[in-house]
Amino acid sequence: ISPLATLLSSNITADTVCLGNQVEVQFSGMQDSNYTISYNVSGSNTIPTQSSLLSISGGIGSFIISSASLNNAGISVITFENISNVANSCSASLTDVSAQFTVNPILQVPQDIVSVSNACIGTDVIVQFNNATDLPDGIYQFSYVIPTGTPTNGNSGDVQITGGVGQFSIPSSVFATAGDYSLTIDSITSASLCSNTA
């Protein structure tokens, strides 16, 4: 007589990831074998019931939820419905076996939060952020493009955003002559949040 396969919530962890990345669901403290598990995902992302093969070696194993199935930022819950041991075909229905994971949004810099003050030739130009409510308090770096600047690309260095407000300066040497210039912020990076480097 073979025992039924078992799975508990305490055996399961799942990654926190940035939008556009896959989630690795990790298992520990399990008996070595190959299992077929059925699960669904609810919450910010929904995936109808499907099956996956899980190989456990040394008590641990994992499987991947594709980024293509995770189109929304927010908290999702993976709920396991059934587990079957491939070696002996013994299966068990599961109740209240789940794990939570978070898909974090990619940082964005809307145009309307950025303003650039006019300046005299030979003085630095100040780039100001106001009402940047989607940027939690912290330190960020912004890459920018000024098509007629010298050079045309630059980086802000560390910028402290507090209460949606912050600023950085662009050296006067970028602006060789008087005239109109345009600035585009093309990436934002953060040590702790989901950088946008597209």
C-alpha positions as CSV (number, residue, x, y, z in Angstrom):
1,I,0.0,0.0,0.0
2,S,1.5,3.3,-1.1
3,P,1.0,6.5,0.9
4,L,-0.8,9.5,-0.6
5,A,1.3,12.4,-1.8
6,T,1.1,15.4,0.5
7,L,1.6,19.1,0.1
8,L,1.2,21.9,2.7
9,S,1.3,25.7,2.4
10,S,4.4,25.7,4.6
11,N,6.2,23.8,1.8
12,I,5.7,26.6,-0.7
13,T,7.2,30.0,-1.4
14,A,6.9,32.2,-4.5
15,D,9.0,35.1,-5.8
16,T,8.2,38.7,-5.7
17,V,9.0,40.0,-9.2
18,C,8.8,43.0,-11.5
19,L,6.1,43.1,-14.2
20,G,7.3,41.3,-17.3
21,N,9.2,38.6,-15.4
22,Q,8.3,35.0,-14.6
23,V,7.6,33.7,-11.1
24,E,9.4,30.8,-9.6
25,V,7.3,28.7,-7.2
26,Q,9.6,26.9,-4.8
27,F,9.0,23.8,-2.8
28,S,10.9,22.5,0.2
29,G,10.6,19.7,2.9
30,M,9.0,17.3,0.4
31,Q,9.7,13.6,-0.3
32,D,11.9,13.1,-3.3
33,S,9.8,12.0,-6.4
34,N,8.2,13.4,-9.5
35,Y,4.7,14.8,-9.0
36,T,1.9,16.2,-11.1
37,I,0.2,19.1,-9.4
38,S,-2.9,21.0,-10.5
39,Y,-3.3,24.7,-9.5
40,N,-5.0,27.9,-10.3
41,V,-4.1,31.6,-9.8
42,S,-6.5,34.3,-8.6
43,G,-6.2,37.9,-7.6
44,S,-4.5,40.5,-9.8
45,N,-3.7,37.8,-12.3
46,T,-5.9,34.9,-13.0
47,I,-5.0,31.5,-14.5
48,P,-7.6,28.7,-14.8
49,T,-6.8,25.3,-13.4
50,Q,-3.8,23.7,-15.1
51,S,-1.3,21.0,-14.3
52,S,2.5,21.1,-14.0
53,L,5.2,18.5,-13.4
54,L,7.2,19.0,-10.3
55,S,10.5,17.2,-9.6
56,I,11.7,17.0,-6.0
57,S,15.3,16.2,-5.3
58,G,16.9,16.6,-1.9
59,G,13.6,17.7,-0.6
60,I,13.4,20.8,-2.9
61,G,12.1,21.7,-6.3
62,S,10.4,24.4,-8.3
63,F,8.3,25.2,-11.4
64,I,7.8,28.4,-13.4
65,I,4.8,30.5,-14.0
66,S,5.4,32.2,-17.4
67,S,5.5,36.0,-17.6
68,A,3.0,35.8,-20.4
69,S,0.4,34.7,-17.8
70,L,1.2,37.6,-15.5
71,N,0.0,40.8,-17.2
72,N,-1.0,42.8,-14.1
73,A,0.8,44.3,-11.2
74,G,-0.5,43.4,-7.7
75,I,-1.0,40.5,-5.4
76,S,-1.9,37.1,-6.7
77,V,-2.6,33.8,-5.0
78,I,-1.6,30.3,-6.3
79,T,-3.9,27.7,-5.0
80,F,-3.1,24.0,-5.3
81,E,-6.0,21.6,-5.9
82,N,-4.5,18.2,-6.4
83,I,-1.1,16.4,-6.2
84,S,-0.2,13.0,-7.7
85,N,3.0,11.0,-7.2
86,V,4.0,9.9,-10.7
87,A,5.9,6.9,-9.3
88,N,2.8,5.2,-7.8
89,S,-0.1,7.2,-9.2
90,C,-1.4,7.9,-5.7
91,S,-3.1,11.3,-5.7
92,A,-4.7,13.5,-3.1
93,S,-7.1,16.5,-3.3
94,L,-5.8,19.5,-1.5
95,T,-7.7,22.1,0.6
96,D,-6.4,25.5,1.8
97,V,-2.9,24.9,0.2
98,S,-1.7,28.2,-1.3
99,A,1.0,30.8,-1.6
100,Q,0.9,34.5,-2.3
101,F,3.2,36.4,-4.6
102,T,3.5,40.0,-5.8
103,V,4.1,41.4,-9.2
104,N,5.4,44.9,-8.8
105,P,4.8,47.6,-11.5
106,I,7.6,49.1,-13.6
107,L,8.5,52.7,-12.6
108,Q,7.1,55.4,-14.9
109,V,7.8,59.1,-15.3
110,P,4.7,60.8,-16.7
111,Q,5.5,64.0,-18.6
112,D,3.4,66.2,-16.5
113,I,5.5,65.7,-13.3
114,V,8.7,67.0,-15.0
115,S,9.4,70.7,-15.5
116,V,12.6,72.4,-16.7
117,S,13.4,76.0,-15.8
118,N,14.7,78.5,-18.3
119,A,18.3,79.5,-17.6
120,C,20.9,81.9,-18.8
121,I,23.8,80.7,-20.9
122,G,26.6,79.5,-18.7
123,T,24.4,78.4,-15.8
124,D,23.2,74.9,-14.9
125,V,19.7,73.9,-15.8
126,I,17.4,72.6,-13.1
127,V,15.0,69.7,-13.8
128,Q,12.2,69.6,-11.2
129,F,9.8,66.8,-10.3
130,N,6.5,67.7,-8.7
131,N,3.5,65.6,-7.8
132,A,5.5,62.4,-8.5
133,T,3.0,60.5,-6.4
134,D,3.8,57.2,-8.2
135,L,7.4,57.4,-7.0
136,P,7.7,56.3,-3.3
137,D,10.2,58.3,-1.2
138,G,13.7,57.1,-2.1
139,I,16.7,57.6,-4.3
140,Y,16.5,57.3,-8.1
141,Q,18.6,57.9,-11.1
142,F,17.3,59.3,-14.4
143,S,18.8,59.0,-17.8
144,Y,17.9,61.7,-20.3
145,V,18.4,62.7,-23.9
146,I,18.9,66.3,-25.1
147,P,19.2,65.9,-28.9
148,T,21.1,69.1,-29.5
149,G,23.1,69.0,-26.3
150,T,26.8,68.3,-25.9
151,P,26.8,65.4,-25.1
152,T,23.3,64.3,-26.2
153,N,22.9,61.8,-23.3
154,G,23.3,62.2,-19.6
155,N,22.5,60.8,-16.2
156,S,21.1,62.7,-13.2
157,G,23.2,60.9,-10.5
158,D,21.3,60.1,-7.3
159,V,18.1,62.1,-6.9
160,Q,16.2,62.1,-3.6
161,I,12.4,62.1,-4.1
162,T,10.4,63.0,-1.0
163,G,6.7,63.6,-1.0
164,G,6.7,63.5,-4.8
165,V,9.2,66.3,-5.1
166,G,12.9,66.3,-6.2
167,Q,15.3,67.8,-8.6
168,F,18.6,67.5,-10.4
169,S,20.8,69.8,-12.4
170,I,22.3,69.5,-15.9
171,P,25.7,71.1,-16.3
172,S,25.8,74.4,-18.2
173,S,28.5,72.8,-20.5
174,V,25.8,70.7,-22.1
175,F,24.3,73.9,-23.7
176,A,27.0,75.3,-26.0
177,T,24.8,78.1,-27.4
178,A,21.7,80.0,-26.5
179,G,18.5,78.6,-27.9
180,D,15.7,76.1,-27.3
181,Y,16.5,72.6,-26.2
182,S,14.3,69.6,-25.6
183,L,14.8,67.0,-22.8
184,T,13.4,63.5,-22.7
185,I,13.8,61.2,-19.7
186,D,14.3,57.7,-21.2
187,S,15.0,55.6,-18.1
188,I,14.6,55.5,-14.3
189,T,16.5,53.2,-12.0
190,S,16.1,52.3,-8.4
191,A,17.9,49.9,-6.1
192,S,14.8,48.6,-4.5
193,L,11.9,49.1,-7.0
194,C,11.4,47.9,-10.6
195,S,13.6,50.0,-12.8
196,N,12.4,51.2,-16.3
197,T,15.4,51.0,-18.6
198,A,13.5,50.7,-21.9
